[in-house]
């Protein structure tokens, strides 16, 4: 598995369906997907194998402090299972689109083990801020 790499701009249709990029569809195969709103400016789409790891962490949080439990409940209460239709599309609920400012164009960004769905302008603004951050390290590529 190479993972989810690159970014692709697609359009959310009138009925809330989003066509996933062909390279990502190949990587997904026949796995179920979980769409969740965890980060303020984007939605995260986890394939089943990556979601299993997140689910374990959420289970641990549910057994933790009351604040940890409520955080885990907030995450799971907003999560939805989605499946690819025959055209390679998923349904993105309107409430989730509204939460991150998606109004049509969507940037589908590969994030190694998952995908993120962004409003293209929000992504550019966030990426520009990260680029200006002098504490970013490139040691990963050592």
C-alpha positions in Angstrom: 0.0 0.0 0.0 1.4 3.4 -1.1 -1.2 5.4 0.7 -3.3 8.4 -0.2 -1.1 11.0 -1.9 -1.8 14.1 -3.9 -4.8 16.4 -4.2 -7.6 16.5 -6.6 -10.4 19.1 -7.0 -13.9 17.7 -7.6 -17.4 19.1 -7.3 -20.1 18.2 -4.8 -23.3 17.6 -6.9 -26.8 18.9 -6.1 -27.6 15.7 -4.1 -24.4 16.0 -2.0 -22.5 13.3 -3.9 -18.7 13.6 -4.3 -16.7 11.7 -6.9 -13.5 10.4 -5.3 -10.3 10.5 -7.4 -9.6 7.3 -9.3 -6.2 6.7 -7.6 -8.0 6.9 -4.2 -10.8 4.6 -5.3 -8.2 2.0 -6.3 -6.5 2.3 -2.9 -9.9 1.9 -1.1 -10.9 -1.2 -3.0 -14.1 -2.6 -1.4 -13.5 -1.2 2.1 -16.2 0.7 4.0 -15.5 4.3 4.7 -16.1 6.6 7.7 -16.6 10.3 7.2 -16.0 12.4 10.3 -15.6 16.1 11.2 -12.8 16.2 13.7 -10.6 19.1 12.6 -12.2 22.6 12.3 -11.7 23.3 8.6 -11.9 19.8 7.0 -13.7 16.5 6.9 -11.7 13.3 7.2 -12.5 10.2 5.3 -11.1 7.0 6.8 -11.0 3.7 5.0 -12.0 0.8 7.2 -8.5 -0.4 8.0 -7.4 3.1 9.1 -10.6 3.7 11.0 -9.9 0.5 13.1 -6.9 2.3 14.7 -8.9 5.4 15.4 -11.8 3.4 16.8 -9.4 1.8 19.3 -8.2 5.2 20.4 -11.8 6.4 20.8 -12.7 3.4 22.9 -9.8 4.3 25.2 -11.0 7.9 25.4 -14.5 6.6 26.3 -13.0 5.0 29.4 -11.0 8.1 30.3 -11.9 11.3 32.0 -15.4 12.8 31.6 -13.9 15.4 29.2 -12.2 12.7 27.1 -15.5 10.7 27.0 -17.5 13.8 25.8 -14.8 14.5 23.1 -15.1 10.9 21.9 -18.9 11.1 21.9 -18.8 14.4 19.9 -16.6 12.7 17.3 -18.7 9.5 17.0 -22.0 11.4 17.0 -20.9 13.3 13.9 -19.4 10.3 12.1 -21.2 8.6 9.2 -20.4 5.4 7.3 -20.3 6.0 3.6 -19.9 3.6 0.7 -18.8 4.2 -2.9 -21.6 3.9 -5.4 -21.0 2.4 -8.9 -19.7 5.8 -10.2 -17.2 6.1 -7.4 -19.1 8.7 -5.4 -19.8 9.1 -1.7 -22.6 11.1 -0.1 -21.4 14.0 2.0 -24.2 15.1 4.3 -25.2 18.8 4.0 -24.6 19.4 7.7 -21.0 18.3 7.2 -20.5 20.4 4.1 -21.9 23.4 6.0 -19.6 22.8 9.0 -16.4 23.2 6.8 -17.6 25.7 4.2 -17.9 23.3 1.3 -20.2 25.0 -1.2 -19.4 23.2 -4.5 -15.7 22.6 -5.2 -13.9 20.2 -2.9 -10.2 19.6 -2.6 -9.7 15.9 -1.9 -6.3 15.7 -0.2 -4.4 12.5 0.4 -3.1 12.3 4.0 -1.3 8.9 3.8 -3.7 6.7 5.6 -6.8 8.8 5.1 -8.3 11.5 2.9 -9.3 15.0 3.9 -12.1 17.1 2.2 -11.4 20.8 2.1 -12.9 24.0 0.7 -10.1 24.8 -1.8 -9.7 28.4 -0.5 -9.5 27.3 3.2 -6.9 24.7 2.2 -4.7 27.3 0.4 -5.0 29.7 3.4 -4.1 27.0 5.9 -1.2 25.7 3.8 0.1 29.2 3.4 0.1 29.7 7.2 2.0 26.4 7.7 4.5 27.4 5.0 5.3 30.6 7.0 5.8 28.7 10.2 9.5 28.6 10.9 9.3 25.7 13.3 8.3 23.2 10.6 10.9 20.6 10.3 11.9 18.7 7.2 13.9 16.0 9.1 11.3 13.5 8.1 12.9 13.3 4.6 16.4 13.1 6.1 
